[in-house]
């Protein structure tokens, strides 16, 4: 499990701000880390907000679902285009999956963006022709109303993009639902089976 510091680090790494009521006068909190500390650790620009305390009594380590819940609770976090593409992939490809299953899809997108065989940007990977069905189904790629599933997809995108959790897919760059049998699956090594998705590299 990752430390609760991952939340501060995750938000600071992306320079994200949240619309929720977050205390701005907390110079230090119960996790013993200022925002400046997080920025320094990540070699990022200092951010202009503080992460709220989680309380002394809470466990030092968070489970993945709790980490995602905490990030979701911050409100409507502002995303740039790349992060919106990542959250959209999570939302459209895996919102019916567990938290782990949704994170795994985000990690495949990021693994592709880091692989020279794929486009170099997140949006380039997501919108590469015929790779993700939601991009060519003539339906909106983003929800009109920011519901809990969309906030959760955004939180998972933050966890994935900041590497706040280990890669559950073991560096996979392909996946498919377990109820289909694509011809290409035999050409690759299966690395994980998470929910209804099988992952390969």
N, C-alpha and C positions, 0 to 999 in steps of 0.2 A: 504494500500500500504506500501511497505517497503522503507526505506531510501536508497539513493544512496550509503550510507556506506556499504550496503549489498554487493556491487561489491568488494570493498576492502576486506571485511571480508571473502567473499566466496573464493576468490583466495588465500588469506593468510591462510585460514583454511586448504586448501589442499596442500599448499606449491607448487602451480603450477607456472610455468613460461610460458611466451608467446613469440612467434617468431616475433610478430609485433613490430613496432618501438615505444617502450614505453619509455618515458623519465626516466632516471635513477638518475637524479640530483634533483628530487623533494623531499625535506625532509618533507614538509607540502604541502597540496593541499587545494582546496576550500571546501572539505568536513571536513577539520579540523582534520584529522586523519593520523598519520604516519603509515607506515607498521608495525613498532614495536608495536604501540598501538593496531593494529588489532591482532597481534600475542599474545600480552599479554591478551587481552580480551578473546581470544579463548584458552588460555593456550597452545599455539602451539609454535613451534620453529620459531624464526624470519626468515623472508624471505629476499631475496637479491634483490628485485626489488620494485619499487614504482608504485602506480596506478596513471595514468594521471588525471589531473584536468578536470572536466566536464564544467567548466565555472561558473562564479558567477551568471549569469542571469538564469541559468537553475533551474527548480523547485526542491525543496528539496526532494520531493518524486518522485519515478519512478513507472510507470505502469509495470506490468510483461513483456509485449512485449518489452518495452524499456530496461528493465534490461537485458533481453536475448539478444537484439540487441547489447548492449554495450559489453557484454561478448563475443559475436560472433565476434565483430570487433577487438578483441585483436589479432587475428591471430590463428595460429595452436598451441593451448595449449597442452603441453605434458601431457599425461594421463598414469597412471599405469593400470594394467590389470583390476582391479575392476571397475575403472571409464570407461574404454573402454567397459566393459560388460554393464554397465548402459546406456551409450550413444548408444550402439548398440541396446538395447531393445527399446529405444525411437525412434531411426531412423527406425528400421524395423517394429515396431508395430504401430507407430502413426505419421509418418512424414506427412501424409496427413491431420492430425488433426490441430486444432488451437494450439497456444502456451499453452493454459490451458489444452487442451486435451493431449498434449505431456508430460507436467509436471505431469499430473495425472497418466500416465502410469509409469513414473519414480518413483513416490511416492508409487505406488503399489509394485514395485520391492523392494524398501527400507522397506516398511511395512512388507513384507514377511521376509526379512533378519533379522528384529528385532523380529519376531514372532517365538517362539520355535517349532512351527509345520513345519517350513520350514528350508532349509539350512541356515547356519549362515553367509555366504558370498554372496555378490552381484552376482558373477559369478556362485556360487552354485545355487542360485535362478533362474537365467536366463537359465542355462543349465540343470536344473532339467528335467528329462525325460518327454517329451510330454506336457510341460507347455507352451512353446512359439513356435509357428509353424515355425518361421524363423530359429530356431536352428536345425531343421531336414528336411529342404526343399531342401537340396543339393545345395543351393546357398550360395555365400560368405556372411558372417555376417557383414563384414565391407566394405565400398565402396573403390574402388581402387583409386579414385580421391577425394580429400577433398573438396567437393562442399559445397555450402551454407547450404543445408539441413543437412549435416554432422556436420558442424561447429555449426549450431543451436542446433542439438541434444546434442553436447558436452556442449554447454552453459546451456542448460536445465538440463543436468546431474549435473553440478556444482550447480545450484540453488537448485535442489532437495537434493543433498548430504550434502550441508551445511545448509539445512533448512532455506534458505533465503526467502522462501515464505511459507505461511500457507498450510497445507495439504488440497488440494482441494477435496480429496476423502473421507474425514472424516474417516481415518484409514482403508480404504478398502484393502483387500488382494486378491480379485477376480475382474475380469471384463470380459465383452464380448461385441461384436458388437451388435448394436440394431437390426440388420437384422437377427439374429439367436436367437434361443430359447433353450439353453441348459437345460437338465433335472435337473441339480443341482441348478438352480437359485432359486427355491422355498425353498431351505434349508437355505438360507442366507438372511440377511437384506440388501436391496438396500440403498446405502448411497449417490449416486450422479448419475447424467446423464450429461455427458460432451461430446459434439459433438456426434459421433456415438457410444460411449461406455457407458455402464451401469456398475456401480461399486457396490461392495458388501463387507460385512464383516460378 
